[in-house]
């Protein structure tokens, strides 16, 4: 006889995929991977982009980026007011898009939204909300990149300081960031996060988020760091943590060195859950100001060179990405 727990269906969810112009070529691989490997029933996949993305699956819906508020122009003005000199308004636009996903998608949206960056693809079947209704959140990359160890010291980090300024009482629950290019947002947890922020700052959430980001850093705040640790501390009964293994490449935007299909097709000696191929705007500047790269690792990196990263059970390794591409 089938145990009662096995008969409980997995909760339904929606998927949100923001697409920057630099990721237009990879988004179809991303969408296909979500539809293939997400074990939870998917009600709809919302693709936020400047232009429609074609799909034969009727669940895929286009959301016109120009209709999203606040827009990039408003965000850029708020960043300048906060003292930022970086050309990163589009990066913060996507962060706020994710953090305001329930406002964007409407009242009929399920209580969980899986947000996926457009430059990653899942390669293994995954449950994102379990039968008890708990969101499965990624532990993600360590807050401090020290190659070949699972020790994760909590050092100074712009994502930590900005989150602590934004949410009174916020603190990191452990040494892992939650940054792994996807997140499962719970309506109740996110509503409480926004409520606390607006009560503390007396201003709309998005303005407080930008005002408390570290203006001197290109990556002055992180939606994934903010949300995962908030959920761990204030709603631990609504979430479950896990390590996911990944093989990824990071490189400069405009570089034609590697594409997501290259990483998907590269030989891999170890099984992983997801792969990614990321093109970073202002790549050299971002690498130079990233708090989580240790000085020892930074000295061993060639400026501007593509890197390959693999994360296995929370242990990180970093090397230069070369042709022909292979992942451990």
C-alpha positions as CSV (number, residue, x, y, z in Angstrom):
1,X,0.0,0.0,0.0
2,X,1.3,3.5,-0.9
3,X,2.2,5.5,2.2
4,X,0.0,8.6,2.7
5,X,2.9,11.0,2.3
6,X,3.6,9.6,-1.1
7,X,0.1,10.5,-2.3
8,X,0.4,14.2,-1.4
9,X,1.2,16.1,-4.7
10,X,4.0,18.5,-4.9
11,X,2.8,22.1,-4.7
12,X,2.4,24.1,-7.9
13,X,4.6,27.1,-8.6
14,X,5.2,29.8,-11.1
15,X,8.6,30.5,-12.8
16,X,10.0,34.0,-13.4
17,X,13.0,34.4,-15.8
18,X,14.4,38.0,-16.3
19,X,16.3,38.3,-19.5
20,X,19.0,40.9,-20.2
21,X,19.9,41.5,-23.8
22,X,23.2,39.8,-23.3
23,X,21.3,36.6,-22.3
24,X,18.9,36.5,-25.3
25,X,20.7,33.5,-26.8
26,X,20.7,31.4,-23.7
27,X,17.2,31.9,-22.5
28,X,15.6,29.2,-24.6
29,X,18.0,26.6,-23.1
30,X,17.1,27.9,-19.7
31,X,13.3,27.7,-20.3
32,X,13.6,24.1,-21.8
33,X,15.7,23.0,-18.8
34,X,13.2,24.3,-16.2
35,X,10.2,22.7,-18.0
36,X,12.1,19.4,-18.3
37,X,13.7,19.2,-14.8
38,X,11.3,20.9,-12.4
39,X,9.3,18.2,-10.6
40,X,6.8,20.6,-9.2
41,X,3.8,21.4,-11.5
42,X,4.4,24.6,-13.3
43,X,1.4,26.9,-13.8
44,X,3.2,29.5,-15.9
45,X,6.7,30.6,-17.0
46,X,6.9,34.4,-17.1
47,X,9.8,35.7,-19.2
48,X,10.6,39.3,-18.6
49,X,12.4,40.7,-21.7
50,X,12.4,43.6,-24.1
51,X,11.1,41.4,-26.9
52,X,8.9,38.3,-26.9
53,X,10.6,34.9,-26.6
54,X,9.1,32.2,-28.8
55,X,8.0,28.9,-27.2
56,X,5.8,26.1,-28.3
57,X,4.8,25.5,-24.6
58,X,1.5,27.4,-23.8
59,X,2.7,28.0,-20.2
60,X,5.4,30.4,-21.4
61,X,4.3,34.1,-21.2
62,X,6.1,37.2,-22.2
63,X,6.2,40.2,-19.8
64,X,7.3,43.4,-21.5
65,X,10.2,44.8,-19.6
66,X,9.2,48.4,-20.4
67,X,6.0,47.9,-18.4
68,X,7.8,47.0,-15.2
69,X,8.0,49.6,-12.4
70,X,10.3,50.9,-11.2
71,X,12.1,51.1,-14.5
72,X,15.8,51.4,-15.2
73,X,15.6,55.2,-15.5
74,X,14.1,55.5,-12.0
75,X,16.6,53.1,-10.6
76,X,19.5,54.9,-12.1
77,X,18.3,58.2,-10.6
78,X,18.0,56.6,-7.2
79,X,21.5,55.1,-7.4
80,X,23.0,58.5,-8.4
81,X,21.2,60.0,-5.4
82,X,22.8,57.4,-3.2
83,X,26.3,58.2,-4.5
84,X,26.9,55.4,-6.9
85,X,29.1,56.1,-9.9
86,X,28.7,52.6,-11.5
87,X,26.7,51.9,-14.7
88,X,24.8,49.0,-13.0
89,X,21.1,50.2,-13.0
90,X,20.1,47.2,-15.1
91,X,21.7,44.8,-12.7
92,X,19.6,46.3,-9.8
93,X,16.6,46.4,-12.0
94,X,16.7,42.6,-12.2
95,X,17.2,42.2,-8.5
96,X,14.2,44.4,-7.7
97,X,12.2,42.5,-10.3
98,X,12.8,39.3,-8.4
99,X,12.1,40.7,-5.0
100,X,8.8,42.2,-6.2
101,X,7.7,39.1,-8.1
102,X,4.3,38.7,-6.4
103,X,3.4,42.3,-7.2
104,X,4.5,41.9,-10.8
105,X,2.7,38.6,-11.4
106,X,-0.6,39.3,-9.6
107,X,-2.9,37.9,-7.0
108,X,-3.6,34.6,-8.7
109,X,0.1,33.6,-8.6
110,X,0.8,30.5,-6.5
111,X,2.5,31.0,-3.1
112,X,5.9,30.1,-4.5
113,X,7.8,31.6,-7.4
114,X,10.9,30.0,-8.8
115,X,13.2,32.7,-10.1
116,X,15.8,31.6,-12.5
117,X,18.6,33.6,-14.2
118,X,18.4,33.3,-17.9
119,X,22.0,32.2,-18.3
120,X,21.8,28.9,-16.4
121,X,20.3,25.5,-17.2
122,X,19.3,22.6,-14.9
123,X,20.6,19.2,-15.9
124,X,19.0,17.1,-13.1
125,X,15.4,16.7,-11.9
126,X,14.8,18.8,-8.8
127,X,11.9,19.5,-6.4
128,X,11.7,23.2,-5.5
129,X,8.9,23.1,-3.0
130,X,8.4,19.9,-1.0
131,X,5.2,18.1,0.0
132,X,5.3,20.0,3.4
133,X,5.2,23.3,1.5
134,X,8.8,24.2,2.3
135,X,10.8,26.0,-0.3
136,X,14.1,24.3,-1.1
137,X,16.7,27.1,-1.1
138,X,20.2,26.7,-2.4
139,X,23.1,27.2,0.0
140,X,24.9,28.6,-3.0
141,X,28.5,29.7,-3.3
142,X,30.6,30.5,-0.2
143,X,30.6,34.1,1.0
144,X,34.4,33.8,0.8
145,X,36.0,32.1,-2.2
146,X,38.9,30.1,-0.9
147,X,39.5,27.3,-3.5
148,X,39.4,23.7,-2.3
149,X,37.8,24.0,1.1
150,X,34.4,23.9,2.7
151,X,35.4,26.3,5.4
152,X,33.3,29.4,5.0
153,X,34.5,32.3,7.2
154,X,32.0,35.2,7.4
155,X,34.2,38.2,6.5
156,X,33.3,41.7,5.5
157,X,31.0,41.5,2.4
158,X,29.0,44.3,0.7
159,X,26.0,42.0,0.4
160,X,26.0,41.5,4.2
161,X,26.5,45.1,5.2
162,X,23.8,46.3,2.8
163,X,21.3,43.7,4.0
164,X,22.0,44.6,7.7
165,X,21.4,48.3,6.9
166,X,18.2,47.4,5.1
167,X,16.6,45.0,7.6
168,X,16.9,45.7,11.4
169,X,18.3,42.6,13.1
170,X,19.3,40.9,9.8
171,X,22.5,38.8,10.0
172,X,24.0,35.9,8.1
173,X,22.9,32.5,9.3
174,X,26.0,30.7,7.9
175,X,29.0,31.2,5.6
176,X,27.1,30.4,2.4
177,X,25.6,33.2,0.2
178,X,22.5,31.6,-1.4
179,X,23.8,33.0,-4.7
180,X,23.4,30.2,-7.3
181,X,21.4,31.9,-10.0
182,X,18.0,30.8,-8.8
183,X,15.8,31.2,-5.8
184,X,12.4,30.0,-4.6
185,X,10.4,32.9,-3.2
186,X,7.7,32.2,-0.6
187,X,4.9,34.8,-0.7
188,X,4.6,34.9,3.1
189,X,8.3,35.3,3.7
190,X,8.8,38.0,1.0
191,X,5.8,39.9,2.2
192,X,7.2,40.0,5.8
193,X,10.6,41.1,4.5
194,X,9.1,44.0,2.6
195,X,6.9,44.9,5.5
196,X,9.8,45.1,7.9
197,X,11.9,47.2,5.5
198,X,9.1,49.7,4.7
199,X,8.3,50.1,8.4
200,X,12.0,50.7,9.3
201,X,12.7,53.1,6.5
202,X,9.4,54.8,5.9
203,X,9.8,54.6,2.1
204,X,8.9,52.1,-0.6
205,X,10.9,48.9,-0.5
206,X,12.8,49.5,-3.8
207,X,14.0,52.9,-2.7
208,X,15.3,51.5,0.6
209,X,17.0,48.6,-1.1
210,X,18.9,51.0,-3.4
211,X,19.7,53.6,-0.6
212,X,21.3,50.9,1.6
213,X,23.4,49.3,-1.1
214,X,27.1,49.9,-0.9
215,X,27.5,52.7,-3.4
216,X,31.3,52.2,-3.8
217,X,30.9,48.6,-5.0
218,X,29.6,47.4,-8.4
219,X,27.9,44.6,-6.6
220,X,26.7,46.6,-3.7
221,X,23.8,44.4,-2.6
222,X,22.4,40.9,-3.4
223,X,18.8,39.9,-3.5
224,X,19.7,36.2,-3.0
225,X,21.9,36.8,0.1
226,X,19.2,39.1,1.6
227,X,16.4,36.7,1.1
228,X,18.0,33.4,2.0
229,X,19.4,34.5,5.3
230,X,16.2,36.4,6.2
231,X,14.2,33.2,5.5
232,X,16.6,31.1,7.6
233,X,16.4,33.4,10.6
234,X,12.7,34.5,10.6
235,X,10.9,31.7,8.8
236,X,13.0,28.5,9.2
237,X,9.8,26.3,9.2
238,X,9.0,27.5,5.7
239,X,12.3,26.7,4.0
240,X,14.8,23.8,3.7
241,X,18.4,24.3,2.7
242,X,20.5,22.2,0.3
243,X,23.8,22.2,-1.6
244,X,23.5,21.9,-5.3
245,X,26.5,21.0,-7.5
246,X,27.2,23.3,-10.4
247,X,29.7,23.8,-13.3
248,X,29.8,27.4,-14.6
249,X,31.8,29.9,-16.7
250,X,32.1,33.6,-16.0
251,X,33.4,36.0,-18.6
252,X,33.1,39.5,-19.9
253,X,30.0,40.7,-21.7
254,X,30.6,41.0,-25.4
255,X,32.9,38.0,-25.3
256,X,32.2,35.3,-27.7
257,X,34.5,32.9,-25.9
258,X,31.9,30.5,-24.4
259,X,28.1,30.1,-24.7
260,X,25.7,28.2,-22.4
261,X,25.5,25.4,-25.0
262,X,29.3,25.0,-24.7
263,X,29.0,24.5,-21.0
264,X,26.1,22.1,-21.4
265,X,28.1,20.1,-23.9
266,X,31.4,20.1,-22.2
267,X,32.7,16.8,-20.8
268,X,32.1,16.5,-17.0
269,X,33.7,14.0,-14.8
270,X,31.3,14.6,-12.0
271,X,27.5,14.9,-11.9
272,X,26.0,18.3,-11.3
273,X,22.5,19.8,-10.9
274,X,23.0,22.9,-13.0
275,X,25.4,24.6,-15.4
276,X,25.8,28.3,-16.2
277,X,27.6,30.6,-18.6
278,X,27.6,34.2,-17.5
279,X,28.6,37.4,-19.3
280,X,29.4,40.1,-16.8
281,X,29.0,43.8,-17.7
282,X,32.2,45.7,-16.5
283,X,33.7,42.3,-15.9
284,X,37.2,43.4,-14.8
285,X,35.7,46.1,-12.5
286,X,33.4,43.6,-10.9
287,X,36.1,41.0,-10.3
288,X,38.3,43.7,-8.8
289,X,35.7,44.8,-6.3
290,X,34.1,41.4,-5.4
291,X,34.4,41.0,-1.6
292,X,34.1,37.2,-1.8
293,X,37.2,36.6,-3.9
294,X,40.2,36.0,-1.5
295,X,43.3,38.0,-2.1
296,X,45.3,34.8,-2.6
297,X,42.8,33.7,-5.4
298,X,42.7,37.2,-6.9
299,X,46.5,37.2,-7.3
300,X,46.3,33.9,-9.3
301,X,43.7,35.2,-11.7
302,X,44.6,36.7,-15.1
303,X,42.8,40.1,-15.4
304,X,39.8,39.8,-17.7
305,X,40.3,36.1,-18.4
306,X,37.2,33.7,-18.5
307,X,37.0,31.5,-15.4
308,X,35.4,28.2,-14.8
309,X,33.9,27.4,-11.4
310,X,32.6,24.1,-10.0
311,X,30.8,23.7,-6.7
312,X,30.5,20.3,-5.2
313,X,28.8,19.8,-1.9
314,X,29.7,23.4,-0.9
315,X,33.4,23.1,-1.9
316,X,34.5,25.6,-4.6
317,X,37.2,25.3,-7.2
318,X,38.2,28.0,-9.7
319,X,40.4,27.8,-12.7
320,X,40.9,29.6,-16.0
321,X,38.4,28.5,-18.7
322,X,40.3,27.5,-21.9
323,X,39.4,25.8,-25.2
324,X,38.5,23.0,-25.5
325,X,36.3,23.5,-22.5
326,X,36.1,20.7,-19.9
327,X,34.6,20.7,-16.4
328,X,35.8,18.4,-13.6
